[in-house]
Amino acid sequence: MPQELNFWIHLFRYANRPLPVDDNVLERALEWRPDRSNCPQLTITIEQLIESVPGEWRALANNLFVGRVLKGDLNAMAWTERKAGVIEINVQYSFTLSAYAAAYDEFFHNLKSFVGDVAAKRPGLESMVHELDKRFAEPWEQLDTARSDWADRRLLVAANPVAARWAKGREMLQEDMVDAAESFVIAHELAHHLLGHTVSRRDKRKAKVAVDEAIEQLGAFHMMSQFNQSQREELQADILAYLIVAQALDGTPQFPDIYRAVAGATLALVTHAHVTDSWVELDSAATHPDFTERFNFIYRLTEMLSSHRSADNQIEHPMAFLAQLSTFAAVALNTWASRNFPERQKPAGVLHAADHLLRLMNEVYGRIPQARASTRQIEA
């Protein structure tokens, strides 16, 4: 694309369609010039991430350019050109994230509705479960139908099949979740640069020390030794990305930053795994670990940063939020398993999901100081 052009102008010109904005917004978009990125939103993202890393790392981080790329596969990558670092995120990944954010929103509201009906002892539970099971399955049927196009690298598909199911008034929250997922993806590629994975001669000691300290706290050095070099680098990048987004490299992270890290990581990993069928990796020579291994580290990091801390009376505890995200991931994994092994696995219904979530929440309540002080998110 032209070097001085806003990515979204380029995309709509490429598609031979008018940009769906008013004249004032279009004028500002045409006047905008790339500096750190070819996309205004990604410029904000990379600047926020740079602010979250220690000062001594910023010289390298400031020498990066982040770009959206017109490619049809769900991918992002980091590479170096001469003395400058580059981070790419394929626009298909961003489009697809929005569908899974809408699916999470629908999943959560169906579960909340079901738990509320059971708690209120409303009559007609059997017919209610049957109806909710239909509603529960519909988004996953829509996602599965769209998968073949999303997985086809020759296509660029902007449509969101779950968009019509968005809960009114929650669009901003879903956009925030997509933004958090993009932040995690960009932070993952930033971590590859900071760790020296893209240029071996760069000093990677300081970033590697931070990752090694986290691995030591997790008691995961033996676990890491089971992976090949490429897989270890991907897990190191996941760990550092999580710590950057959570703003946990300097001092104690605040709960909202941990929410952002765990939500972004979970949405990004679930979306990628469900579209590319990378839930389980049986090839020991594969370049990336599978979803289950990567999510295990996200879970353990969240636990490490928050399980010893009391719940805030005004804010949901991160471990309770993680229970909801874990249940969403479990439903997505079950959907994949029931599609690939229909003789062994049935699609998860609302009863299964509610039971899974409530068990996780009870475990949280039993372990976290004062966790019961804030349960409004599931009970509201």
ABEGO torsion letter per residue (X at the ends): XBAABBAAAAAAAAAGBBBBBBAAAAAAAAABBBAABABAAAAAAAAAAAAABBAAAAAAAAABBBBBBBBABBBBBBBBBEABBBBBBBAAAAAAAAAAAAAAAAAAAAAAAAAAAAAAGBBGAAAAAAAAAAAAAAAAAAAAAAAAAAABAABBBABBAAAAABBBGAAAAAAAAAAAAAAAAAAAAAAAAAAGAABAABBAAAAAAAAAAAAAAAGAAAAAAABBAAAAAAAAAAAAAAAAAAGAABEBBBAAAAAAAAAAAAAAAAAAAAAAGAABBABAABABBBAAAAAAAAAAAAAAAAAABBBBAABBBAAAAAAAAAAAAAAAAAAAAAAABAAABBBBBAAAAAAAAAAAAAAAAAABBGAAABAAAAAX
